[in-house]
Amino acid sequence: MRKLRAFVLAAALLLLGAPSADAADNGEWAVYPAASELGSRPYFYLSADPGTTVTDQVTVANKTGAPLTFLVYGADAYNTERDGGFAVRSRQEKQTGAGAWITPERTRVTVPARSVVTVPYTLAVPADAEPGDHPGAVVALDERVAAGGAGAVAVGVQRAVGARVYLRVNGPTMPALAVEDVTLDQDRPLVPGAGESSALISYTLHNRGNVTLNPRVALRAEGLFGRTLLERTPTGVPSELLPRQKIRLTERWAGSPQFDRGEVTLTATATGVRESGRVSFLALPWAAAGLVVLGAAAGLTGLRVRRRRAAAGPR
């Protein structure tokens, strides 16, 4: 059986975490804004009016002992579904924001061993561009295709590194944040006290505005009579939530109540915004509840039988 070969573009873009003083670097090459010193300008922070053009330069540094050839392109940024991390579109994907507006002077560059090449580029903002943040990156994609995986399908992997572009198009800014689709899935023992209980709280954090937000989330659960059952800061909330992006997050609640009724509230805050989402819950031991229902049904049936007999009178 002949081996089927397929090439999959896996752009391993080093754009993770919050802004820092480090250039995007995978150990073999780095991509960063041109500056007098490495790391003195770790990312592109640009501001422009609609209909104007900005010029800048990106540096690609080859840290290996052999020449490397890269494809240089602009890309839109987004939050990943997995953890909300900062990621960018691949070269094959359609770019609609900053990625579509970035035009490198050279789209293919060869960088000698242990050397750097600086590439000028222009960023032309359309006249009808929406005000607000349009995050993206200038990406250097390695032309080499590395073998990956084994078996019937051979997978080819390409790697890329990109320097973030934080572009703001001048105009009205409208921060907006929503906590949507809050759910709670409970896992309880059939008999109260016979085992540990837990619950999985899921919610969607949605940036509905036109600026990047740095959200914080507070979780609170209340039981009957307003008793506080849980109060904490959920983990996994991204440091940056880009405009018009939404991510699905979960939080495990160990030791959730086995017999109670209440509400879970998630409150998200960022500069200029504060929104909440909530879900009610009923923690009820269904086995015990089933016995109560069956008992009640049996009692009601017996009562009806007795009433009918009484109404019929003696025979």
Solvent accessible surface area in square Angstrom, and as a share of the most:
residue,aa,sasa,rsa
1,M,242,1.08
2,R,228,0.83
3,K,113,0.48
4,L,116,0.58
5,R,145,0.53
6,A,39,0.30
7,F,134,0.56
8,V,83,0.47
9,L,48,0.24
10,A,41,0.32
11,A,28,0.22
12,A,54,0.42
13,L,22,0.11
14,L,59,0.29
15,L,3,0.02
16,L,123,0.61
17,G,47,0.45
18,A,55,0.42
19,P,59,0.37
20,S,55,0.35
21,A,72,0.56
22,D,98,0.51
23,A,18,0.14
24,A,10,0.08
25,D,49,0.26
26,N,40,0.21
27,G,55,0.53
28,E,55,0.24
29,W,0,0.00
30,A,3,0.02
31,V,1,0.01
32,Y,25,0.10
33,P,1,0.01
34,A,22,0.17
35,A,49,0.38
36,S,115,0.74
37,E,120,0.54
38,L,118,0.59
39,G,18,0.17
40,S,68,0.44
41,R,79,0.29
42,P,25,0.16
43,Y,14,0.05
44,F,0,0.00
45,Y,127,0.48
46,L,21,0.10
47,S,73,0.47
48,A,6,0.05
49,D,71,0.37
50,P,52,0.33
51,G,50,0.48
52,T,58,0.34
53,T,81,0.47
54,V,30,0.17
55,T,99,0.58
56,D,25,0.13
57,Q,81,0.36
58,V,1,0.00
59,T,7,0.04
60,V,1,0.00
61,A,11,0.08
62,N,3,0.02
63,K,94,0.40
64,T,32,0.18
65,G,52,0.50
66,A,53,0.41
67,P,90,0.57
68,L,8,0.04
69,T,26,0.15
70,F,0,0.00
71,L,30,0.15
72,V,2,0.01
73,Y,21,0.08
74,G,6,0.06
75,A,0,0.00
76,D,15,0.08
77,A,12,0.09
78,Y,52,0.20
79,N,8,0.04
80,T,30,0.17
81,E,155,0.70
82,R,203,0.74
83,D,64,0.33
84,G,3,0.02
85,G,17,0.17
86,F,7,0.03
87,A,17,0.13
88,V,7,0.04
89,R,75,0.27
90,S,22,0.14
91,R,114,0.42
92,Q,126,0.56
93,E,76,0.34
94,K,171,0.73
95,Q,32,0.14
96,T,99,0.58
97,G,11,0.11
98,A,1,0.01
99,G,6,0.06
100,A,55,0.43
101,W,30,0.11
102,I,10,0.05
103,T,84,0.49
104,P,13,0.08
105,E,124,0.56
106,R,105,0.38
107,T,83,0.48
108,R,141,0.51
109,V,2,0.01
110,T,65,0.38
111,V,0,0.00
112,P,71,0.45
113,A,35,0.27
114,R,179,0.65
115,S,39,0.25
116,V,85,0.49
117,V,26,0.15
118,T,54,0.31
119,V,0,0.00
120,P,47,0.29
121,Y,3,0.01
122,T,54,0.31
123,L,0,0.00
124,A,51,0.40
125,V,5,0.03
126,P,46,0.29
127,A,87,0.67
128,D,125,0.65
129,A,12,0.10
130,E,105,0.47
131,P,43,0.27
132,G,0,0.00
133,D,17,0.09
134,H,21,0.09
135,P,15,0.10
136,G,0,0.00
137,A,0,0.00
138,V,1,0.00
139,V,0,0.00
140,A,1,0.00
141,L,3,0.02
142,D,5,0.03
143,E,60,0.27
144,R,124,0.45
145,V,74,0.43
146,A,59,0.46
147,A,102,0.79
148,G,22,0.21
149,G,74,0.71
150,A,95,0.74
151,G,48,0.46
152,A,70,0.54
153,V,64,0.37
154,A,15,0.11
155,V,47,0.27
156,G,2,0.02
157,V,44,0.25
158,Q,30,0.13
159,R,77,0.28
160,A,0,0.00
161,V,0,0.00
162,G,0,0.00
163,A,1,0.01
164,R,0,0.00
165,V,0,0.00
166,Y,33,0.13
167,L,1,0.01
168,R,96,0.35
169,V,0,0.00
170,N,62,0.32
171,G,42,0.41
172,P,96,0.60
173,T,61,0.36
174,M,124,0.55
175,P,51,0.32
176,A,34,0.27
177,L,6,0.03
178,A,18,0.14
179,V,15,0.08
180,E,40,0.18
181,D,96,0.50
182,V,17,0.10
183,T,49,0.28
184,L,26,0.13
185,D,88,0.46
186,Q,61,0.27
187,D,91,0.47
188,R,43,0.16
189,P,27,0.17
190,L,130,0.65
191,V,92,0.53
192,P,62,0.39
193,G,69,0.66
194,A,74,0.58
195,G,35,0.34
196,E,157,0.70
197,S,6,0.04
198,S,23,0.15
199,A,1,0.00
200,L,51,0.26
201,I,0,0.00
202,S,11,0.07
203,Y,1,0.00
204,T,16,0.09
205,L,0,0.00
206,H,29,0.13
207,N,0,0.00
208,R,143,0.52
209,G,7,0.06
210,N,10,0.05
211,V,12,0.07
212,T,32,0.19
213,L,6,0.03
214,N,89,0.46
215,P,9,0.06
216,R,149,0.54
217,V,5,0.03
218,A,56,0.43
219,L,1,0.00
220,R,82,0.30
221,A,0,0.00
222,E,60,0.27
223,G,7,0.07
224,L,79,0.39
225,F,195,0.81
226,G,44,0.42
227,R,112,0.41
228,T,70,0.41
229,L,51,0.25
230,L,22,0.11
231,E,118,0.53
232,R,82,0.30
233,T,101,0.59
234,P,8,0.05
235,T,103,0.60
236,G,54,0.52
237,V,35,0.20
238,P,12,0.08
239,S,61,0.39
240,E,16,0.07
241,L,0,0.00
242,L,1,0.01
243,P,7,0.05
244,R,116,0.42
245,Q,39,0.17
246,K,119,0.50
247,I,5,0.02
248,R,94,0.34
249,L,16,0.08
250,T,75,0.44
251,E,14,0.06
252,R,124,0.45
253,W,9,0.03
254,A,76,0.59
255,G,52,0.50
256,S,5,0.03
257,P,25,0.16
258,Q,39,0.17
259,F,139,0.58
260,D,9,0.05
261,R,156,0.57
262,G,15,0.14
263,E,66,0.29
264,V,0,0.00
265,T,26,0.15
266,L,0,0.00
267,T,20,0.11
268,A,0,0.00
269,T,26,0.15
270,A,7,0.05
271,T,125,0.73
272,G,72,0.69
273,V,24,0.14
274,R,171,0.62
275,E,84,0.38
276,S,45,0.29
277,G,9,0.09
278,R,131,0.48
279,V,34,0.20
280,S,83,0.54
281,F,13,0.05
282,L,85,0.42
283,A,1,0.00
284,L,42,0.21
285,P,8,0.05
286,W,151,0.53
287,A,43,0.33
288,A,42,0.32
289,A,19,0.15
290,G,30,0.29
291,L,130,0.65
292,V,105,0.61
293,V,97,0.56
294,L,119,0.59
295,G,44,0.42
296,A,64,0.49
297,A,51,0.40
298,A,66,0.51
299,G,44,0.42
300,L,89,0.44
301,T,81,0.47
302,G,25,0.24
303,L,62,0.31
304,R,132,0.48
305,V,56,0.32
306,R,144,0.53
307,R,157,0.57
308,R,172,0.63
309,R,174,0.64
310,A,82,0.63
311,A,92,0.71
312,A,78,0.61
313,G,30,0.29
314,P,139,0.88
315,R,281,1.02
